[in-house]
Amino acid sequence: MKSFATATAVAICMVAAALRARAGPAAGAVKSASGTIAARHAVAYVVRDARNPRASRVEVLVTDVPVDTATFVGDLDPHLTAINLDVLRNRDYLLLWVAADGAATMNATYSKTMTQYLNDASGGLKAEITRHTATRIEGRVFSPAPLKTMDGPAYTIDVTFAADVVPALSGTALPAGGGEPGTALTALLAAIETKDWNGIKAGLSPNKLPAFDKDYNTPAENLATAVDTLNAWLPTARARVTGGFLVSDSDAVLELEGERFGSRVLALVRMTRTGGAWQYEKSLNAGTLR
C-alpha cells in the first residue's frame, strides 16, 4: 500500500504542476505556395523522441487560435491529441520539436490539402532557443534562406514562441518486469500469442473490451479482430516489460520492448486497475530503439 500511496501523492503533484502550465504568445509565420500559417499562440508539452524513444523532447504547437493546456495534462500521447484537436479542425498549424541540445525540427501542416512541410537543421532550419527548462521554453525557429522541398517549391519560416511546458506523465518507478501491472500485461501478451479469447477479454479494461466483444460477431470473429488489432497496437514479438511507473493506485504506464518489422521498438502501455485486476487501457508506439 505504501507504493500506491506514494504514487497517488506523486500524481496529485504532477497534475497540480501541469495545470499551472500556461499557453503563451507566438509571432511570425510559415510562408509557402500552400499559403501562410500565422503564429499567434503556442502550447508546449513533453513527448518521446521517436528516433530515441528512451529520451524526451518538447513539442511546441503553434496556431492562430488559443489551445487549452489542460487538454494535455496526464495524456499518454499528447502529440496524437494535438493533431486531432477539434479547435484545429480545418485549420493550418505548425509543430516544432526541440531536443535537449536545442536542435529543432518542424512540420507545417496545411489542413485543406494535408500538405506538410518538414525540415530540420540538416535542411537549413535554424533554432535560437533562449530558454529551455523543465517548465518553460522560449525561442525562435527560422530559415536564413528559403527552404527547398523535394518537388521544387520553396518556403520560409520565421517564428518566435514562449510557453510553459506541460510535464510528461510520470509517477513512482516500477521494477524491471513492471510489478503487478507488468505481470498482467505479460499474461495478455501470452493470450494474444495463443489466441486465447477468454484470456484476452480478461486482460482488457472495461473501456477497451467493448471495441472487440461485439454481439453481432461470433466469438471466433471477435477473437480474430482482437488478435490482429492488438498485434498492430503492441510489439508482441519477443516482447518484455522493462519497467514503468505507477501514476496512482489504479493507473500505471509500462515500457514494453518488442520487435516490429525486424526492428526493436519501445511501446508505452497504460494499464488500469479495475476490481483488483490490472488491464490494458491504451498504448503508444514510442519509436525504434537503437
N, C-alpha and C positions, 0 to 999 in steps of 0.2 A: 504493500500500500504506500510505502514511502516514495517509491519511484513515481507512482501515479500522482501523488500529492505534489511532488516536485514538478512533474510535467504540467500539471494544471496551473501551478504558480507561474511557470515559465510562459505558458500560453497566454495568461492574463496580461503579463508584462509585455509580451510581443504584440498583442492586439492593441494595447494602450499606446505603445510606441508607434505602431503603424497608423493608428487613427490620427495621430498628431502630424503625420506627414501631409504636406500640402502641395497642391499643384503650383506651378509658377509661370512666369511670363516667358514668351519666346518672341523672336523677331526675325525678319528676313524672309527668304523664300527659296524654293526649288523652282527653277525655270527650265522648261523643256518644250519639245514640239507637242507634247501632250497637254501642256497648259502650265499654270503657275499654282504651286502649293504654298499658300500663305502661312507663315509661322506666327501664331499668336499665343498659344498655350502649350505647356509642357507638363507631363507627368512622368515620373521615373520609378522603376521597381527593379528588383533583382531577379535575374534568370540564370539558368545554367548555360555555359558556353558549349554549344553543340560540337565544337571542334576539340574540346577538352572538358567533358561533362562533369568531372570532379571539381572543376573551378567554376566560378560565377562571374558575371559581368552585369553592368547596369544597362537596362533597355530604357530609352527615352522615347516616349510617344509624343510627337509634335503635331498639333492640329490647329484648325482655325476656330474650333468650338471648345468650350470647357469640358473636361472629363473629371469625374469624381474619383479621387484616390481611394476612397473606401471600397471601391469595386475590386481592388486588388489585394485587400487585406486577407491573409490566410489562404491565398489561392495557390494551388499546386502548379498551375500552368498559366501565369499572368500574361504571357505572350499570346496564347490562344484566346484568352479573354479579351485582350486588347483589340485584336483584329476582327473580333466578332461583336464589338460593342454596337448597340442599337443606335447610339448617337452618331456613329461614324458610317452608318449605312448610307450608301450612295455619296459619300464624301471622300475626298482625297486626304492622305495623311503621310507623314514621314516617320520612319523608325530609325533610331540611332542606337548602336550598341557600343558601349565604352568599356574597354578592358581595364584591368588593374593598372597597366602601364600607360594608360591614356590613349592608346590606339583606338580609332573609331571605324565603324563600318556603317553603311547606310542602306536603306531600302525605301525609296519613294514610290508610293502606290497610288495610281490613278484609278478610282473605283469604276468609272463608266466602262472603260475598256480593259480593266485589270492589267494595265501596263505597269511594269515595275522597273525602276532604275536602281541597280545595285552597284556598290563600289566600296573600296577600302583604300588603305594607304598605297598599296601596290598599283592602284589605278589612278593615282593623282589626288586622292582625297586627303585633306589636311585637317588636323584637330588641334585646338588650343584649349585644353581643359584646365581651367584656373582653380577649380575646387572639386575634389573627388574624395569624399569621406563616406563612412557607412551611412550617414544620414542626409548628405547633401551633394548635389552635383551641379556644376556651372561650367559653361564653356562656349566655344564657337567651333562649328564644323563648316568647312568651306572648300571651294575649288579655286586655286590661284589662276587656273586656266580652265576653259571648258573641258568637261569630261566626255570621253567618247564611249559610244555603245558599240556592240559587235556589228550591228547592221548599219552603222553610219551616223545617225543623228546625234548631235552633242547636246549637253545640258549643263547647267551650273547649279551650285548650291552655296548659299551663304546664310547660315542660321545660327543665332545665339539663343541660349536657353539657360534657365535656372530653376531647379525644383528640388524639393525634399525627396528622399529615396524611401519608398515603401520597402521595408525589410523582407527578406525571403522567409518563408515558412520555416520554423525551427522548433526545437524542443530539447528534451533530455535524451542524451545518446543511448542507443541500444547496443548490445554486444554484437559481435560477428554472428551471423545467423538470425539476428533480428528478434531474439527472445520469443515470447508467445505470439506476437503478430507474425514473425518470420516463420514459425512452425506452421501457422495456419496457411500462409501463402505457399509454403513448400507442399503442403497437403493438396492445395488447389492445383498447383502445377502438376503433381502426380496424377490427379484426377483428369486433368486435360490430356496428359500423355496417354493414359489408359482408356480414355473416353468413357469415364465413369460419370454418368449423368447425375446420379444422386450425390456423388462427391462434389461435382461442380456446383450443383444447386446449394449444397451446404456451405460452399466457400464464397458465395456471392451475397452482398448486402441486400437488405430489403429494397433499397433504391435501385440496385442494378439487376436483380433477378427478373423482374417483370419484362425487361427487354428481351429476355431469352425464353422464358417459360410461357409460351403462347398457347391458349387453349384450343385455337383453331389448327394447330400443328400437331403431328404425332410426336411422342417422346423422342423418336429417332430423328425427326426433323429438327426439333429443338436442340438436341444434342449436337447434330452436325453444324448448325448455325453457331452454337456456343463455342465449339472447338475451333472453328475457322476464325471467328471474331477474336477470341481470346489469344489465339496464336498470332494474330495481327497486332493486338494491343501489347502483348508481352513477349520478351525474348525468351521463349520457353526451351530452346535447345541449349543443353549444357548449362542450365541456369543454376545460380546460387545466390542466396541472400547474403550480402556482405556487411550489412549494418543498417542504420537508420536512426530514427529518433521518435520519442513519444511527444506528441503535441499536447495531449491531455489523456485522461484515463480511458477515453473512448475513441481516440484518434491517433494514428501513427503513420509515419512515412518510412518506407523501406527502400533501400538501394538494392536493386536486383541486376546482377550481371548475367548476360547470356549471349547467345550467338544469333545473328540475323544476316542472311545472305553472305555467310562466310566471315563476317566481321564480329568482333567482340563489342557489345554495346552495353550501355547503362540505362536502366529504366528506374524511375521513381514511382513507387506504388503506394497509394493511400489505402490504409486499412481502417475499418471502423469496428467498434466493439458493440455488439448487439446481444443482449441477454447472456452475457458472459462469453460469447464466441467472437473471435476476430474474423472479419470477412472482407473481401475485396470490394473497394468502392470506386477507384479511379486510378489511372496510370498515365505516365508521361514518358515518352522515349526521349531521354536527355541528350543522347549523342553517342558517337563512336569513341571507344576507348583506344588510347594509343598503345 
